[in-house]
Amino acid sequence: MTEASIEQITANLASVRSRMAAACERAGRSPDEVRLLPVSKTFGSDTVRAAHAVGIRLLGENKVQEVQQKYRETHEELPDLEWAVIGHLQTNKAKVVAQLASEFQALDSLRLAAELDKRLRNADRSLTVLVQVNSSGEESKYGLDPEQVPAFAEEIAQYDRLRVSGLMTLAVNSPDLTMVAENFTVMTELQERLRSSGAPGTWDDLSMGMSNDFELAIEHGATTVRVGTAIFGTRPGPDVWW
Ligand SMILES: *Cc1c(COP(=O)(O)O)cnc(C)c1O
């Protein structure tokens, strides 16, 4: 596998950050409002080390086995590196996330919430979680229907090891930016609804936008953008990320 070099990551990061700043400017937002979450999936531990060397301290991964392996390979030498799990999680793998992740962005069922809470209690930890929403309505996508989220927010409030901090979505993968923007708008409207109804949890974090659409996401209120390819380069093999 080709790993990303420090030079490549440095140059790509500078470019992504300046595009983020320009998008913030267009939207009349402060660049401090938007967090960049670099996504290292499919790259190996050498890329993780290079990312750390350029100052990255939080990396996104979508598969449990993969994050577990990279954690094992790098945790001792890079103890301040944190992991955000951003992909669908099976209940039987909740334990791993409870042990090593600092953030989980794909909460989409009560069963998983209960299991994470239990595992976190055993590990004496807590976890920042974002509720994943299927904003495009595509069958292939994970996440709750937007209509289900207010009731879900009430239910998960009982799990005190989960710090509910916002919403995450994957917009439709389409060159038609109008369609993509519609998905983002579903999210900002939902966020507003949760806030104004006083749903338990803080709903400040809106994780949406990836390499192809992060500028549009920022213009639509994203507070976290998850960027892989534009930082680390093209991934080898088929891209299965939902
Ligand atoms: C892979 C992945 C990303 C980043 O995708 P890029 O197009 O490479 O920027 C973002 N979010 C999730 C959930 C992913 O799996």
PDBQT file of the ligand as one rigid body, heavy atoms in Angstrom, charges set to zero:
ROOT
HETATM    1  C1  LIG A 301     -14.375   7.708   4.089  1.00  0.00    +0.000 C 
HETATM    2  C2  LIG A 301     -15.303   8.555   4.832  1.00  0.00    +0.000 A 
HETATM    3  C3  LIG A 301     -15.189   9.942   4.788  1.00  0.00    +0.000 A 
HETATM    4  C4  LIG A 301     -14.130  10.684   3.978  1.00  0.00    +0.000 C 
HETATM    5  O1  LIG A 301     -14.313  10.480   2.605  1.00  0.00    +0.000 OA
HETATM    6  P1  LIG A 301     -13.448  11.272   1.517  1.00  0.00    +0.000 P 
HETATM    7  O2  LIG A 301     -14.355  11.345   0.336  1.00  0.00    +0.000 OA
HETATM    8  O3  LIG A 301     -12.238  10.461   1.260  1.00  0.00    +0.000 OA
HETATM    9  O4  LIG A 301     -13.124  12.602   2.046  1.00  0.00    +0.000 OA
HETATM   10  C5  LIG A 301     -16.100  10.687   5.510  1.00  0.00    +0.000 A 
HETATM   11  N1  LIG A 301     -17.057  10.090   6.265  1.00  0.00    +0.000 NA
HETATM   12  C6  LIG A 301     -17.193   8.772   6.346  1.00  0.00    +0.000 A 
HETATM   13  C7  LIG A 301     -18.273   8.184   7.189  1.00  0.00    +0.000 C 
HETATM   14  C8  LIG A 301     -16.326   7.959   5.631  1.00  0.00    +0.000 A 
HETATM   15  O5  LIG A 301     -16.463   6.625   5.723  1.00  0.00    +0.000 OA
ENDROOT
TORSDOF 0
